Amino acid sequence: HGAAFISAVMGDDFRKEHGIGQQNVPRLVLLAQDESLGSEPLHSLAQSPFDEVRACVAANHATTTATTANLARDKKSIVRAAVARHPNTPQEGLTVLAMDGSPEVRRGVATNPNTPAAALASLDRDTDDEVALAVALRETTTQESLAALMEVHCEPQVSNSNSRLLQSMAAGGHPPQPLLDALVPWRRQLRELLLRSDHRWQQGVRQVVAANPLTPVGTLGKLSQQPDTAPFVAANPSTPADILVRLVYNGDELVREAVAESPNTPEAELGALALDQQEGVRLRVASNLHTSVGTLEILANDFSSRVKNAAIATMSAVPDS
């Protein structure tokens, strides 16, 4: 079958030039990845009986929209997923692929920066964790979509690892790095908190929504009551004071640390956290520029040298202290 394809589609001169023998799949894969190959050879390779060859053609940035349109109807999901991720796939094609039965294809649509808003909206109630995660990580995800994601993924899930989300957040991971700009403060904070969070809980879309500054306050309020998301709500720069107040005496040290660090936490609650038994909580109160001078003076006499030095440094940085 493969030999017949090579003989029928590739001329003798082409096969000799590129060193293609009978059933030479690795060589065909390399050609399908070559962006300098030209549209006609790529179109020919798109008809290959080998799935991996067609998938490489679908991922090649030099492949024409006409060829990717044909591959969007491919019987294999790995090929359709490559089309879904392709930067030149037309928006109408992405809209169709958003309804694909394969989660891998829908994930490709969710990570494609050219996916239209209507197609993304159709994915905000997707039951697949990784599709939902890709939607939540987009810069353009709306408040309505963030709330809708939590209507589907409404319960904490027990897990022994959060590696999947950490891999997604890693540079060069999937989704692509442009969607995971490490310079965005809330994303950097999310990454740091994931490394320290309780690994009993599965980490994914729920934590991203809890940390996203665009998440509606009503949704943040609900997530603040869940053990897997409370630390991320507390660290969210958009979380209002009334929610933070309810978290001051939370049993999770990570939650109290995030409340102690928040610029939205009222002075009285920062004063209460200054008496916390955990050094990490007191340290964050001592470093918070919104902590009252009176509380900082108390912390300047803390038995922990780290807390003491932080309080002194903060007092020197605060005007009229």
N, C-alpha and C positions, 0 to 999 in steps of 0.2 A: 504493500500500500504506500509506504513512505518512499520507496524506490521509484514507484510509478509517478508519484507527485514530483520528485526531483527531476525526473526525465521529462515529464510533460510540461512543467512550468518553467524550469530553469534551462536556458539554452546551453549548448556545449561550451561555448566561449565563456559564459558567465560561470559555469561550474568549474572550468579549468582555472579561471582567474582567481576564484575564491577558494579553490581547493576543496570542493564539495564532492564527496563520494557517496555511494549508495548507503542509505540509512545513517548518514553522518549528522545525527541530531545535535551534538554539541556545537558543531560548526554552524549549523543553521541558527541555533540560539544566539551565537555571537553575532551573526549577520543581522538577526532581527533586533539586536540591541544597538546596532551601528547607526547613529543619526546622520552619517554622511552617505549612507547607502543610496538614497534616492527613493522617491515615492513609488515608482513602478515596481522595483524589486520588493519593497515592503508590502505593497498590495498583493504581490504574488505569494510572499511568505505568509500573509494573512490567511491564505487558503490551505496552509499546511495541515496534515492530519495529526500533527504532534501538538498537544495542548500547550506545552511550555514554549513552543515557537510562536504560536498565536498570541499567547499572553505577553511575550516580549515585544511583539509588534504593537500590541495594544498599549504598552507602556512607553513606546518610543515617541519622543516629542516631535520627531520628523514625520510621523504617520499622519496622513491627511484625514480630515473630518469625514470624508466619504468612506475611507477604510474603517475608521473607528465606528462609524455608524453601522457598518456590516457586522463588526465584531461585538457590538452591543447586544446583538441577538444570538451570540454564540451559545452553544449548549453547555459549555463549561463555565462554572462560576468564577474560576480564577481569571479567565479571559475577560468576562464582563466586569469583574472587580477592577481590573487594570484600566478598562475604559472609564469606569466611574471615577478613578483617581486622575485620569489624564487631564492636564490643564486646558486642552483645546476641545474637550467634549462640549458640544453645544448645550445650552441650558435646557432646551426641550428634551434632549437625550438624558440629561441628569434627572429631570423630572420623572421620566419613565423608569429609569433605573432605581429611583427612590422607592418604587413599589415592588422591586425584585424580591423573590422569595428567599434569596440567599442573604444571610446577615453580613457576609463578607462584602457583597456588592453594595449593600446599604451603608456599610461603614465607609466604603470608598466615596460614596456620594456625600456623606456627612463631613468628610475631611476635605473635600474639594472646595477651594476658596471661591469657585465660580458658581456653586450651587445656588439657585434662586431661593428667595425667602419662602415661597410657597412649598417648594420641595422639602426644605428643612422643617417647615411646620408639620409636614406629614410624618416626620421622623421623631417628633418630640414625645410621642407616646409609644415608641418602639420598645418592645419587651426585651430585646437583646441588650445586655449590659454594655457591650463595647460600642454599639451604635449610639446608645444614649450618652455614653461618655464622650464620644466624638462630637455630638451635638452640644453638650454642655461646655466643652472646651473652646468652642468657636467664639471669636471676638464679637460676632454679629448676632449671637443668640439673644432672643428677646426675653423680657420679663415673663411674658405669657408662656413661652416655651420652657423656661426654667421651672415655673410653677407646674406645668403639665408633666414634666419629667418626674417630679416627685409624686404625682398622683399615681403613676405606674410603679415607680421604684420607691414605694412608701414604707417599707420595713427594713430594719437592719438585717444583714446577712452574716452569719458566722463564717469565719475563714481563718486559716493559719498564716496567710501571707497577703501583703499588699503589693507584691512585686509587679502585678499587671499594670496598675496605675502608675507606679514609679517608672516603669519602662516607657509608658506613654509620655510621661513628663520629661524623660531624659532627652538630651540633645541628640538629634538625628533619629529619634524614635518614631513611633507611629501612634498618633497622627504626626504629620510633618512639622518640623521645627517652626515654620512661620506662624503656626497656630499656637505655639507654645513659647512665646517670647519670654526668655528668662528675665528680661528687664522689667516686665510687668510686676509691680510689687506684690499684688495678691497671689499671683502664680508662684512667685519665688517663696512667699510665705507658706503657701499650700504645700510645696515640695518639702520644705523644712519640717512642717508639722507632720506630714506623712511619715517621715523617717522616724519621728518620735512617738507616733500615735500607737494606740492599742491594737496589736496585730490579731486580736481575737475577732475583730470585725473585718469583713470584706471591704476593701477600699475601692471606690469607683465613682460613679456618677453622683451619688449622694453627697460625698465629701466635696466634690467640685461645685455643686450647686450651693452647698452650705458656705463655701468660701467666696463665691462670686459676688462682687459688690452690686451687681444688677439684680440679684434675687429679691423678689418682693418681701416686704417686712413680714407679712402674714406667713409666708413659707419659712422664713428664718425663725419665727416664733415656734412653729411646729418642730422644726429640725433641732432647735435648742433643747427640746425635751427628750431627744434620742441620744443614747450613749455613744453611738458611732459618729455622730455629726456635731454634738455640742461643742467640742474644741474648735471646730472649723467655723461655727457660727460666732463663737466668742472672739475669734481672730479676724472676722470679717470687718473691714473698715466702715461698712454701712450699717452694722448692727446698732440699733438705737439703745439709749441708756436703760429704758425700762426692761429690755431683755437681758442686758448685762447685769442689772441689779439682781435679777432672779438667779443668776449663775454664780454669784459671789461665794456662796457656801456649797457649791457643787463638790461632790466627793472626788472628782477627777482633778488631779493636780494640773494637768495640761489645760483644763478649762479655766481654772483659777489664774494660771499664769497668763493666759490670753486676755482675760478680763483685766488683770493688773497692768497689762501692756497697752490696752486700748485707750485712745485719746477721748473716747466717748464715755468712759466710766466716770461717774460723779465723784467728787472729792471725798464725800463721806464713805463711799464704798472702798475707795483706795485706802482710806484710813483703816478700815476694817481688815483689808487684805495685808496691811503693813504688820499685822499681828499674826499672820499665818505661820504655821509651824514649819512650812517648807521654805528653804532658802531661796529656791528659784522664784517663788511667788513674791517674796519680799524684795528680791533683787529687781524684779520688773517694776514694782511700785517705786522703788528708789530711783529707777531710770526714767520714769514717766514724767514728762515736763508739766503734766497737768496735776501732779501730786501737790498738795498744799505744803507751804513752808513748815507748818507745825509738824506734819507727818514726816517730812524730810529730816527735820531736826531730831525726831525720835529715831529714825533709821540711821542717822549719822552716828548713833551710839550703839548700833546693833553689834551683837557678839561676832557676827560674820564680817570679816574684813572686806569681802567682795561687796556686801550690801552697804557697809559703812562708806567705802570709797565711792560707790555709785551715788549714794545720797549726797555726799559732799560735792561731787562733780556736777550733779543736777542743780544743787543750790547755787553753784557758781555760774551756771548757765541761765538761771532764771532771773529776769530783771527784778530789782528791788527786793532780793531775798536776803 
